[in-house]
Amino acid sequence: MQQEIRIGVIALTDSAPFVVAQKTGFFEAENLTVELIKQASWATLRDKLAYGEIDAAHMLSPMAIALQLGLGGSPKKDVLAPLVLNRS
């Protein structure tokens, strides 16, 4: 049974792992049907994640903490951030 996941991304180079995984069939090999949904801004991505319009997201590290605390105008949302792809 395939799991369907909607992932919000911002069109930046650090979203490349999701794009490459989709193009090379990695998601399919893991029984995942993934839809990458391009977002216009970080705020849009945050809000769509908070309200359940997307299931996962490529986001800035502090956004997960802000969502957990209910900061930035979105409601509190339990967020699991299992992977940091880039830190500068």
BELZIUR-V458047 format. One record per pair of residues at least 12 apart in sequence whose ideal C-beta (glycine too) atoms are under 8 Angstrom apart, sorted by sequence separation. I is the first residue (numbers start at 0). J is the second residue. If there is no record, write none. Layout:
i=I j=J
i=I j=J
This chain:
i=21 j=33
i=44 j=56
i=66 j=78
i=20 j=33
i=45 j=58
i=21 j=35
i=44 j=58
i=63 j=78
i=17 j=33
i=18 j=35
i=36 j=53
i=41 j=58
i=45 j=62
i=49 j=66
i=63 j=80
i=17 j=35
i=38 j=56
i=41 j=59
i=44 j=62
i=48 j=66
i=45 j=65
i=60 j=80
i=41 j=62
i=45 j=66
i=50 j=73
i=60 j=83
i=49 j=73
i=50 j=74
i=49 j=74
i=45 j=71
i=46 j=72
i=60 j=86
i=4 j=31
i=6 j=33
i=8 j=35
i=10 j=37
i=46 j=73
i=49 j=76
i=57 j=84
i=2 j=30
i=3 j=31
i=4 j=32
i=5 j=33
i=6 j=34
i=8 j=36
i=9 j=37
i=45 j=73
i=48 j=76
i=1 j=30
i=2 j=31
i=3 j=32
i=4 j=33
i=5 j=34
i=6 j=35
i=7 j=36
i=8 j=37
i=9 j=38
i=42 j=71
i=0 j=30
i=1 j=31
i=2 j=32
i=3 j=33
i=4 j=34
i=6 j=36
i=8 j=38
i=48 j=78
i=1 j=32
i=3 j=34
i=5 j=36
i=7 j=38
i=9 j=40
i=9 j=41
i=9 j=44
i=8 j=44
i=7 j=44
i=7 j=47
i=17 j=57
i=7 j=48
i=14 j=57
i=13 j=57
i=7 j=53
i=5 j=52
i=6 j=53
i=5 j=53
i=6 j=54
i=7 j=55
i=8 j=56
i=9 j=57
i=5 j=54
i=6 j=55
i=7 j=56
i=8 j=57
i=4 j=54
i=5 j=55
i=6 j=56
i=7 j=57
i=4 j=55
i=6 j=57
i=7 j=58
i=16 j=84
i=13 j=84
i=13 j=85
